[in-house]
Every structure is written in structure tokens, then in C-alpha cells.
């Protein structure tokens, strides 16, 4: 039977169903729970937590729009005052601080990483290696927004001051937003992305329909259309 493309309203109804809302809520709660893991707070209040792992896992597992919805739900609840941001903080004041840019960067990263995963899914099964590349992209995306934000809120230069020849020098006279907001976190972030890619590969192997290929979606639409014909 010929495949019938559903109308826009039917598409919206199919995507905004109970299981989708549930999985978005579960990952939003997982992101919130990741900030409750004991963490180390470094200079200028920048926290080291498992939040990056949770955000990247959401993007690698759900694709762009559902991962962004989970991250957005987490941000909305936190902005409403729930103490689910790092260091058990909540409310709009968090975005006025030095870490606000990292939260926005994570939201952007869910879209970018999720889109790369969806693109990769169109070309075959999602494995650890195929997920690792998109996961690593999250690191520069988050830093690209978080580091300038950190610099603007703290008055630090983004790059080392004049006379500091080494970009990563951590001496007091050469301190900058990169040495404060990137250097201490980069090794841990890489490890967390590796673990997220491994966990996402296991999830996709167990639940291949969590992010089905377009051909699988077309088959599902065909079966749905034949059942209602």
C-alpha cells in the first residue's frame, strides 16, 4: 500500500504522546539529579559535577528536539526557584552569575549533538564509535558560550594577558577565563563524554525504537495508515 504522509496535526499528535512526554520528563529529572552528586567548586564558583554527562547522554539518546525539551524543562523548573542547579541553587539569579553561560551552552549542545546523532542514525545503527564524535562536539559548544559568559561576569580576560606566552599558564598573573573555566574541567568532560557515548550505545541497543531511522518511521506511518483505512 502506498505510504500516506500524515497531516501536520497528526504529526504533532504522534510526537506529543504520553511516552514522549514521559521520556522527556525522566531525562529532565536525571539532569537535575546529576547536580546532586558531590562536586568540587573551583575558582569563581564554577562547579565540577556530572551534569555534562547527563546532558550529553540525553542528546545522544533522544535526538535534538526531545533532548532540548528535557534540558528546557530542567531550566524552567530551576528558574522557577527549585534548587536543582549546581550547588543546590535555583532562581533567575543563577544566570546572573559566572556559570549561567554554561547552562545556556548545554541547551545549545543538546540541539547540536542531537542533530548530529539523528544524522548518523539515518546512515546506520548507533554504536559507541558513531556516538563518540557527536558527544565530543558538545565540549566546544558548551565552552564557546560558557567561557565568554564567565569572563564577562568575573572581569577576567578570555585569553592570557600580554606577556603570558603559554595559553594554559595557571600562574596568578596569567589567570584568564580559559584557565579558570576550561583547563580544570576538560579532562573530566572528555571522560564524561566517553561514558555517555558508552551508555547511549547500550540504550540504543536495548531500545532501537528510541531514535528510529526515517525508514522505520515511514514503515510505522504506512502501518498506521493501513490500519485506519
DRENDRENZA-259489 format. One record per residue (C-alpha): residue number from 0; x, y, z; residue in one letter. Coordinates in Angstrom, 1 decimal. Layout:
BEGIN
@seq=NUM, x=X, y=Y, z=Z, type=A
...
//
This chain:
BEGIN
@seq=0, x=0.0, y=0.0, z=0.0, type=X
@seq=1, x=1.2, y=3.5, z=-0.8, type=X
@seq=2, x=2.6, y=5.4, z=2.1, type=X
@seq=3, x=0.3, y=8.2, z=3.3, type=X
@seq=4, x=2.1, y=11.2, z=4.7, type=X
@seq=5, x=0.1, y=12.3, z=7.8, type=X
@seq=6, x=-1.1, y=15.9, z=8.1, type=X
@seq=7, x=0.8, y=18.3, z=10.3, type=X
@seq=8, x=-1.8, y=18.0, z=13.1, type=X
@seq=9, x=-1.3, y=14.2, z=13.2, type=X
@seq=10, x=2.4, y=14.6, z=13.2, type=X
@seq=11, x=2.2, y=16.8, z=16.2, type=X
@seq=12, x=-0.2, y=14.4, z=17.9, type=X
@seq=13, x=2.1, y=11.5, z=17.3, type=X
@seq=14, x=5.2, y=13.3, z=18.6, type=X
@seq=15, x=3.5, y=14.8, z=21.7, type=X
@seq=16, x=2.3, y=11.5, z=23.1, type=X
@seq=17, x=2.5, y=10.0, z=26.5, type=X
@seq=18, x=5.7, y=8.0, z=26.1, type=X
@seq=19, x=7.5, y=11.0, z=24.6, type=X
@seq=20, x=6.4, y=13.3, z=27.4, type=X
@seq=21, x=7.4, y=10.7, z=29.9, type=X
@seq=22, x=10.9, y=10.2, z=28.5, type=X
@seq=23, x=11.5, y=13.9, z=28.3, type=X
@seq=24, x=10.5, y=14.2, z=32.0, type=X
@seq=25, x=12.7, y=11.3, z=33.0, type=X
@seq=26, x=15.8, y=12.8, z=31.4, type=X
@seq=27, x=15.0, y=16.3, z=32.8, type=X
@seq=28, x=14.9, y=14.7, z=36.3, type=X
@seq=29, x=18.1, y=12.8, z=35.5, type=X
@seq=30, x=19.8, y=16.1, z=34.6, type=X
@seq=31, x=18.6, y=17.6, z=37.8, type=X
@seq=32, x=19.7, y=14.6, z=39.9, type=X
@seq=33, x=23.2, y=14.8, z=38.3, type=X
@seq=34, x=23.8, y=18.1, z=40.1, type=X
@seq=35, x=23.2, y=16.5, z=43.5, type=X
@seq=36, x=26.2, y=14.2, z=43.1, type=X
@seq=37, x=29.0, y=15.5, z=45.4, type=X
@seq=38, x=31.1, y=18.0, z=43.5, type=X
@seq=39, x=34.1, y=20.3, z=43.8, type=X
@seq=40, x=33.6, y=24.0, z=43.4, type=X
@seq=41, x=36.7, y=25.7, z=41.9, type=X
@seq=42, x=37.6, y=29.4, z=41.5, type=X
@seq=43, x=34.8, y=31.9, z=40.8, type=X
@seq=44, x=32.1, y=29.4, z=41.7, type=X
@seq=45, x=32.5, y=27.1, z=38.7, type=X
@seq=46, x=31.3, y=23.7, z=39.8, type=X
@seq=47, x=32.6, y=20.3, z=38.7, type=X
@seq=48, x=29.7, y=17.9, z=38.5, type=X
@seq=49, x=28.2, y=15.1, z=36.5, type=X
@seq=50, x=25.8, y=17.5, z=34.8, type=X
@seq=51, x=27.7, y=17.3, z=31.5, type=X
@seq=52, x=27.4, y=13.5, z=31.5, type=X
@seq=53, x=23.6, y=13.7, z=31.9, type=X
@seq=54, x=23.1, y=16.4, z=29.3, type=X
@seq=55, x=25.3, y=14.6, z=26.7, type=X
@seq=56, x=23.5, y=11.3, z=27.4, type=X
@seq=57, x=20.2, y=13.0, z=26.8, type=X
@seq=58, x=21.3, y=14.4, z=23.5, type=X
@seq=59, x=22.9, y=11.1, z=22.4, type=X
@seq=60, x=19.8, y=9.1, z=23.4, type=X
@seq=61, x=16.9, y=11.3, z=22.4, type=X
@seq=62, x=18.0, y=13.3, z=19.4, type=X
@seq=63, x=17.7, y=17.1, z=19.1, type=X
@seq=64, x=14.2, y=18.3, z=20.0, type=X
@seq=65, x=13.4, y=15.8, z=22.8, type=X
@seq=66, x=16.8, y=16.4, z=24.4, type=X
@seq=67, x=16.3, y=20.1, z=24.1, type=X
@seq=68, x=12.9, y=19.7, z=25.6, type=X
@seq=69, x=14.3, y=17.8, z=28.6, type=X
@seq=70, x=17.0, y=20.5, z=29.1, type=X
@seq=71, x=14.5, y=23.3, z=28.7, type=X
@seq=72, x=12.2, y=21.7, z=31.3, type=X
@seq=73, x=15.1, y=21.4, z=33.7, type=X
@seq=74, x=16.0, y=25.1, z=33.2, type=X
@seq=75, x=12.4, y=26.2, z=33.6, type=X
@seq=76, x=12.0, y=24.4, z=36.9, type=X
@seq=77, x=15.3, y=25.7, z=38.1, type=X
@seq=78, x=14.4, y=29.3, z=37.1, type=X
@seq=79, x=11.1, y=28.9, z=39.0, type=X
@seq=80, x=13.2, y=28.5, z=42.2, type=X
@seq=81, x=13.7, y=24.8, z=42.6, type=X
@seq=82, x=17.2, y=24.1, z=43.9, type=X
@seq=83, x=18.3, y=21.9, z=41.1, type=X
@seq=84, x=21.2, y=23.9, z=39.7, type=X
@seq=85, x=24.7, y=23.2, z=40.8, type=X
@seq=86, x=25.4, y=23.7, z=44.5, type=X
@seq=87, x=21.6, y=23.3, z=45.1, type=X
@seq=88, x=20.8, y=26.7, z=43.8, type=X
@seq=89, x=17.7, y=27.9, z=41.9, type=X
@seq=90, x=16.1, y=31.0, z=40.6, type=X
@seq=91, x=17.0, y=33.6, z=37.9, type=X
@seq=92, x=20.0, y=34.8, z=39.9, type=X
@seq=93, x=22.0, y=31.8, z=38.7, type=X
@seq=94, x=22.0, y=33.3, z=35.2, type=X
@seq=95, x=23.5, y=36.5, z=36.6, type=X
@seq=96, x=26.4, y=34.6, z=37.9, type=X
@seq=97, x=29.5, y=33.2, z=36.2, type=X
@seq=98, x=28.0, y=29.8, z=35.4, type=X
@seq=99, x=24.9, y=30.9, z=33.6, type=X
@seq=100, x=26.6, y=30.7, z=30.2, type=X
@seq=101, x=27.4, y=27.0, z=30.8, type=X
@seq=102, x=23.6, y=26.3, z=31.3, type=X
@seq=103, x=22.8, y=28.0, z=28.0, type=X
@seq=104, x=25.6, y=26.3, z=26.3, type=X
@seq=105, x=24.3, y=22.9, z=27.5, type=X
@seq=106, x=20.9, y=23.8, z=25.9, type=X
@seq=107, x=22.5, y=24.6, z=22.6, type=X
@seq=108, x=24.6, y=21.5, z=22.8, type=X
@seq=109, x=21.6, y=19.2, z=23.1, type=X
@seq=110, x=20.3, y=20.6, z=19.8, type=X
@seq=111, x=23.7, y=20.4, z=18.0, type=X
@seq=112, x=24.7, y=16.9, z=19.4, type=X
@seq=113, x=21.1, y=15.6, z=19.0, type=X
@seq=114, x=21.0, y=16.7, z=15.3, type=X
@seq=115, x=24.4, y=15.0, z=14.6, type=X
@seq=116, x=23.1, y=11.8, z=16.2, type=X
@seq=117, x=19.9, y=12.0, z=14.1, type=X
@seq=118, x=22.0, y=12.5, z=11.0, type=X
@seq=119, x=24.2, y=9.5, z=12.0, type=X
@seq=120, x=21.1, y=7.4, z=12.6, type=X
@seq=121, x=20.0, y=7.8, z=9.0, type=X
@seq=122, x=23.2, y=6.0, z=8.0, type=X
@seq=123, x=23.0, y=3.0, z=10.2, type=X
@seq=124, x=22.9, y=1.7, z=13.8, type=X
@seq=125, x=24.1, y=3.9, z=16.6, type=X
@seq=126, x=27.3, y=2.4, z=18.1, type=X
@seq=127, x=29.8, y=3.7, z=20.7, type=X
@seq=128, x=32.1, y=5.0, z=17.9, type=X
@seq=129, x=29.4, y=6.6, z=16.0, type=X
@seq=130, x=28.1, y=8.4, z=19.1, type=X
@seq=131, x=31.5, y=9.4, z=20.4, type=X
@seq=132, x=32.1, y=12.1, z=17.7, type=X
@seq=133, x=28.8, y=13.9, z=18.3, type=X
@seq=134, x=29.3, y=13.7, z=22.0, type=X
@seq=135, x=32.7, y=15.3, z=21.8, type=X
@seq=136, x=31.2, y=18.2, z=19.9, type=X
@seq=137, x=29.3, y=19.1, z=23.0, type=X
@seq=138, x=32.5, y=20.3, z=24.7, type=X
@seq=139, x=33.5, y=23.2, z=22.4, type=X
@seq=140, x=29.8, y=24.1, z=22.1, type=X
@seq=141, x=29.4, y=24.5, z=25.8, type=X
@seq=142, x=32.7, y=26.2, z=26.3, type=X
@seq=143, x=32.1, y=28.6, z=23.4, type=X
@seq=144, x=29.2, y=30.1, z=25.4, type=X
@seq=145, x=30.2, y=29.4, z=28.9, type=X
@seq=146, x=33.8, y=30.9, z=28.8, type=X
@seq=147, x=32.9, y=34.3, z=27.4, type=X
@seq=148, x=30.0, y=34.5, z=29.9, type=X
@seq=149, x=32.4, y=33.6, z=32.7, type=X
@seq=150, x=34.8, y=36.3, z=31.5, type=X
@seq=151, x=32.0, y=38.9, z=31.3, type=X
@seq=152, x=30.8, y=38.2, z=34.8, type=X
@seq=153, x=34.1, y=38.0, z=36.5, type=X
@seq=154, x=36.1, y=40.6, z=34.6, type=X
@seq=155, x=38.7, y=38.0, z=33.6, type=X
@seq=156, x=40.2, y=38.2, z=30.1, type=X
@seq=157, x=39.2, y=35.4, z=27.8, type=X
@seq=158, x=42.8, y=34.9, z=26.7, type=X
@seq=159, x=46.0, y=35.2, z=28.7, type=X
@seq=160, x=47.1, y=38.8, z=29.3, type=X
@seq=161, x=50.0, y=40.3, z=27.4, type=X
@seq=162, x=53.3, y=38.7, z=28.4, type=X
@seq=163, x=51.8, y=35.3, z=29.1, type=X
@seq=164, x=53.1, y=33.2, z=26.2, type=X
@seq=165, x=51.5, y=29.9, z=27.3, type=X
@seq=166, x=47.8, y=29.7, z=26.7, type=X
@seq=167, x=47.3, y=27.3, z=29.6, type=X
@seq=168, x=49.5, y=29.0, z=32.2, type=X
@seq=169, x=47.8, y=29.0, z=35.6, type=X
@seq=170, x=50.0, y=31.4, z=37.4, type=X
@seq=171, x=48.3, y=34.3, z=39.2, type=X
@seq=172, x=49.4, y=37.0, z=36.8, type=X
@seq=173, x=48.3, y=35.0, z=33.8, type=X
@seq=174, x=44.9, y=33.8, z=35.0, type=X
@seq=175, x=42.2, y=34.1, z=32.4, type=X
@seq=176, x=38.8, y=32.6, z=31.6, type=X
@seq=177, x=40.3, y=29.6, z=29.8, type=X
@seq=178, x=42.5, y=28.6, z=32.8, type=X
@seq=179, x=39.5, y=29.0, z=35.2, type=X
@seq=180, x=36.6, y=27.7, z=33.0, type=X
@seq=181, x=38.3, y=25.1, z=30.7, type=X
@seq=182, x=41.6, y=23.8, z=32.0, type=X
@seq=183, x=40.3, y=22.2, z=35.3, type=X
@seq=184, x=37.3, y=20.6, z=33.5, type=X
@seq=185, x=38.5, y=19.4, z=30.2, type=X
@seq=186, x=39.9, y=16.0, z=31.2, type=X
@seq=187, x=36.8, y=15.3, z=33.3, type=X
@seq=188, x=34.5, y=16.4, z=30.5, type=X
@seq=189, x=36.2, y=14.1, z=28.0, type=X
@seq=190, x=35.8, y=11.2, z=30.4, type=X
@seq=191, x=32.2, y=12.0, z=30.9, type=X
@seq=192, x=31.5, y=12.1, z=27.2, type=X
@seq=193, x=33.2, y=8.7, z=26.7, type=X
@seq=194, x=30.9, y=7.3, z=29.4, type=X
@seq=195, x=27.8, y=9.0, z=27.9, type=X
@seq=196, x=28.6, y=7.5, z=24.5, type=X
@seq=197, x=29.0, y=4.1, z=26.0, type=X
@seq=198, x=25.8, y=4.4, z=28.0, type=X
@seq=199, x=23.9, y=5.7, z=25.0, type=X
@seq=200, x=25.1, y=2.8, z=22.8, type=X
@seq=201, x=23.8, y=0.4, z=25.4, type=X
@seq=202, x=20.4, y=2.2, z=25.5, type=X
@seq=203, x=20.1, y=2.2, z=21.7, type=X
@seq=204, x=21.0, y=-1.4, z=21.5, type=X
@seq=205, x=18.3, y=-2.2, z=24.1, type=X
@seq=206, x=15.7, y=0.2, z=22.7, type=X
@seq=207, x=16.3, y=0.7, z=19.0, type=X
@seq=208, x=13.0, y=2.5, z=18.5, type=X
@seq=209, x=14.0, y=5.2, z=20.9, type=X
@seq=210, x=15.5, y=7.0, z=18.0, type=X
@seq=211, x=14.4, y=5.1, z=14.9, type=X
@seq=212, x=15.8, y=5.7, z=11.4, type=X
@seq=213, x=13.5, y=7.6, z=9.0, type=X
@seq=214, x=12.8, y=4.4, z=7.0, type=X
@seq=215, x=11.4, y=2.8, z=10.2, type=X
@seq=216, x=9.3, y=5.9, z=10.8, type=X
@seq=217, x=7.9, y=5.6, z=7.3, type=X
@seq=218, x=7.0, y=2.0, z=7.8, type=X
@seq=219, x=5.2, y=2.9, z=11.0, type=X
@seq=220, x=3.2, y=5.6, z=9.2, type=X
@seq=221, x=2.3, y=3.1, z=6.5, type=X
@seq=222, x=1.1, y=0.5, z=9.0, type=X
@seq=223, x=-0.9, y=3.2, z=10.9, type=X
@seq=224, x=-2.5, y=4.5, z=7.7, type=X
@seq=225, x=-3.4, y=0.9, z=6.6, type=X
@seq=226, x=-4.9, y=0.2, z=10.0, type=X
@seq=227, x=-7.1, y=3.3, z=9.8, type=X
@seq=228, x=-8.1, y=3.0, z=6.1, type=X
//
